[in-house]
């Protein structure tokens, strides 16, 4: 989740995984989500993208690597 700001200054938390497109319009950005919802925020498209990438880096850094062979027992012929 990333925190952005509406035009009136109110904070809005958006699921970065759902961002589908960013439309820059002067001093505002329209964030289009995969759900069809759209939000107008004060951050630039570049800033929103930076926040989304930082969020993904954090999520990936916190996850543990999965060993697909763990728990696999081969039967002897």
N, C-alpha and C positions, 0 to 999 in steps of 0.2 A: 504494500500500500504506500502511496506517496501523498504528501500534503501539498495542495495547491490553494490558490486564493481566487475567489470570485471577484467580480468587478466592484462589489460593495465592500470588499476587504474581508469577508467571512472566509474562514478556512473550510476546505472540502477535502476529504480523503478519498482518493480514487484507487481502484485496483489496477495497478500497472500492467497486470497480465491481460487485461481486457482492452488496452488502448490499441485501436486499429488505425487511426489516422489523426494527424494534427494539422489544423488549418490556421496559419498566421493571418491576422487581419489588423494590421497597424499595431496598436498598443494592446491587443488582446489576441488570445488563441482559443480556437474551438477544439476541444478534445472529443473525438468521436470514439465511442466504445463499441465493441463487438455486439453488445446488447441492443444497440440502436440509440442509446442515450447520448446526448451531447451536452457538454459543459463549457461555458465561456469563462476563461481564467485570465489573470493578468500576466502570468509567466509567458516567456517567449517559447516557440516550438522547440528551440535548441535547449532551453532550460528544462522543459518537460522531458525531453529525450534523455538529458543527462541524469535526471532524477530516476527515470525508469531504468536506465542502464545501471546506475548505482544500486538500485533495489535488487536487480537480478544478480549483480555481483555478490551482494550480501547474502542473498538466498543460496546461491551456489557455493559460497565459501563455508556456510554453516552446515551444508548437507554432507553426509558421510558417503564415501565411495562404497558401492555395493559389489561384493564378490559373487559373481553368478555361480561359481563352482562350490561355494560354501554350502555344506550340508548335503552335497551330492556324494552318494556312496555307490561305487562301481561294484557290481556283483561279479564274483569270480566265475569263469566258465566251468 
